[in-house]
Structure formats: C-alpha cells, structure tokens
C-alpha cells in the first residue's frame, strides 16, 4: 500500500519536473499505477482486519475522511497556487507524498507494531 503512495508521489513529482507535455503525460501514466495499488490493498485490509458487521462503518468513515480532506485541499489550493506556480505545487505535493510513503514503508519494514 505504501509502495503505491511512493509510485503516485514520484509520478506527480515527475509531472512537476517534466519539461514538456508528452513527458508530463508519461509521468501521469506512471503515477496512475500508484492509486490502484493503494486502493485495492486498503480495501482488502478493511475486509480482512475488521469484523464483518463493522466493515460498512469503516468504509463510511474512510469516505468521510477522504471527502473532508478533498474539500480542505480544494480550499487550500487557490491560496497555495497564488503563492507558487502550478508545476512547483504539483511537484512539491508529489514529493511530500513520496516521502510520507517511504517513511511509512520503512516503519512497516522495521516491524513497527500495528495497533489492535
């Protein structure tokens, strides 16, 4: 799951760094691999790690958090784009996503205990 975030982040970083449209499109195609890697594994974990009577509630909570985060991101995007250019914003966000994914992957590989 974290590898998907890294792929998505690196792809978006590459979009921000791309010198032309064809390379940006190629970077988008690479970034698009990360989304399904993350989503499919998350869905599998929800279905296998929670009791069946709680799965719907967990999905609902996940959707609420996702939509609220999306809304907050949209509210913050306009002032952020006024502060910097679009390529820097996209590349920077991709870099942050890749670093967070990498940190999570390292923490998981080290055997960080999962909450139960």
C-alpha positions, 0 to 999 in steps of 0.5 A: 500500500505504501509502495503505491503512495511512493509510485503516485508521489514520484509520478506527480513529482515527475509531472512537476519536473517534466519539461514538456507535455508528452513527458508530463503525460508519461509521468501521469501514466506512471503515477496512475499505477500508484492509486490502484495499488493503494486502493485495492490493498486498503480495501482488502485490509478493511475486509480482512482486519475488521469484523464483518458487521463493522466493515460498512462503518469503516468504509463510511468513515474512510469516505468521510475522511477522504471527502473532508480532506478533498474539500480542505485541499480544494480550499487550500489550493487557490491560496497555495497556487497564488503563492507558487506556480502550478508545476512547483505545487504539483511537484512539491505535493508529489514529493511530500507524498513520496516521502510520507510513503517511504517513511511509512514503508520503512516503519512497516519494514522495521516491524513497527507494531500495528495497533489492535 
